[in-house]
């Protein structure tokens, strides 16, 4: 009996793996693990932040895989690079914008005030936060000679364009404007890190990157307890945000998204090996 072309096509379709569903299967044990280990925390977000910011089995596993060059490490790095590549070409939007490694590491700026003397002027810049949001921006310039005011500015949002359009700011000297912008940028409410190292160190220098196929991931030389801290924070956050858009029904289960979840599945699967 001859085999029809339609029959062959249907069997080929049956052979495809639904990695979106597989991702749910690896997330369930991961979810159970962090619920058990962070039972005193109330929300998934709090638990994910704790995993990113403190030493634990999952974070230690990522660091081990990134630091070593054995077969398991090479395979993991390859899936990590593929996940990055797929997210570059696939626009998946989460609650905080696009899900990709470019700006996934966003942390509150612990510095909220600068007070310095420069060129006979005292500069005071403060950004006040309330419940994670900017409540007030204050900028004061006073002459050191007699404490008279040169410039005063207040606003309820952190907005450089609004500052630069202020008529009193425009009347300042070019040097004063540049100095204010310099301090203003230092007090950004959120500090954003790119997980990808765009300036890899050369041979003979301390290695500031992890070669992963065609991409270089950041290796944080300032954090010897966990050189891969930036990768850890970025990857865990991406895995969590991919979980959210999937569980909230926001994801379109198309072929391109399947490629993203395939690599996310394997990345998380390698990490689960440390929980056995």
PEDA-V139652 format. One record per helix or strand of 2 or more residues. SS is the DSSP state (H for helix, E for strand). FROM is the first residue (numbers start at 1). TO is the last residue. If there is no record, write none. Layout:
ss->SS from->FROM to->TO
ss->SS from->FROM to->TO
This chain:
ss->H from->5 to->15
ss->H from->19 to->37
ss->H from->44 to->53
ss->H from->57 to->67
ss->H from->71 to->89
ss->E from->93 to->94
ss->E from->97 to->98
ss->E from->105 to->108
ss->E from->113 to->118
ss->E from->121 to->130
ss->E from->133 to->143
ss->E from->149 to->155
ss->H from->160 to->164
ss->H from->167 to->170
ss->H from->174 to->186
ss->E from->190 to->193
ss->E from->209 to->212
ss->E from->215 to->218
ss->H from->229 to->247
ss->H from->255 to->275
